[in-house]
Amino acid sequence: MKGETKMAVAIVICFDWIIINGFMMMPKRLDRETFLFLFLLSSLTIMLSMIYSAGELYFSPTYRDFPMQDAVAFHMNRNITFPMLTLVALNLWKSGQLWEKLLSCLGSYVIFLLFCRIDPVHTTFKSIGISGLTTYFSCYYLFVLVALSLFTKGNKKRSIHQRSSQ
């Protein structure tokens, strides 16, 4: 059991390293403000919306013996892995070609679902059915896409206003 726990943290760190390096190498279509806004929004959304499934981890006395390594892997997935996967998909979404948009969202969507199904202890803490995960990630992506479009429109209006006042 201890070897599996340490291996879970190593796998999460390796997966995060691959995602972050992939994001760093790809052409950026998001500016810094948009990147930071979406990263924080997706991180908060995942933490707050999935807290119900992790309620036992936080509040139940029977899970007080949850190993530290498992808790670290759990929080890294929620605060780094999922938001970075979302940003990779949204960065590709900003390109002009429809096939890239669909492929990026579908690819990260499938990765989310597989990752949650393969390792529920370190992602959702409890196993959630595929229909629940599909519904959750569909709503999550729609929310983040709407937030991206609203934030982008707000940035354009602010930029136009700043230029006109000069």
Salt bridges, closest charged atoms under 4 A:
GLU56 OE2 - LYS126 NZ 3.55
ASP70 OD1 - HIS122 NE2 2.86
ASP119 OD2 - HIS122 ND1 2.82
